[in-house]
Amino acid sequence: MRVRGRNSRNSLANENATRNWRIYADFAQRLLGIAPKLYAEAPFGVDLANTACALESTTIDLSLSPFPWALFRSTKAAVKMHTLLDLRGNIPRFIHISDGELHDVNILDQVIPQTAAFYVMDRGYIDRARLHRLHQAGSFFVTRAKKNMDAQGRNWHPVDRSDGVRFDQTLGYQPAKDYP
């Protein structure tokens, strides 16, 4: 990193300002290619042979004066980081930084579904057409239902309520053009 001896934070910031960020991006991509192989046999906590990923986003608040391009509200700036995390090894498979206004569900258009993988998401990702795309790829999804979700329970599965799970069921939608 060309840093020798004691350096102040200002010196380090100046050094980083002169470096090409692409070097670190390429290095991170190489590490992300190696890491899943290292954690392939790591214990997961549940007996699941398939890949399981969590899809989540977080809004990062910024000060509006140095980041006027990241306008989020009239007096505030923000960006949103969308992450697809492989739960075996906690390795990010996908990270996308967007403006703070991008709705979570739009990120499903950029995720390339893996056959037989489980995708765990919150209800912000519910969109019939996008979830149908996951289904067509042979992957599975787990999500919390919205209150106004018009799905019917098809199969009820036993649960241990002491774990905090209220119920487990396989849902079916009325036939619709978005998710036939």
Buried (B, 14 or more C-beta within 10 A) or exposed (E): EEEEEEEEEEEEEEEEEEEEEEEEEEEEEEEBEEBBEEBEEEEEEEEEEEBBBBBBBEEEBBEBEEBEEBBBEEEBBBBBBBBBBBBBBEBBBBEBEBEBEBEBBBBBEEBEBBEEBBBBBEEBBBBBEBBBBBEEBEBBBEBEEEEEEEBEEEEEEEEEEEEEEEEEBEEEBEEEEEBE
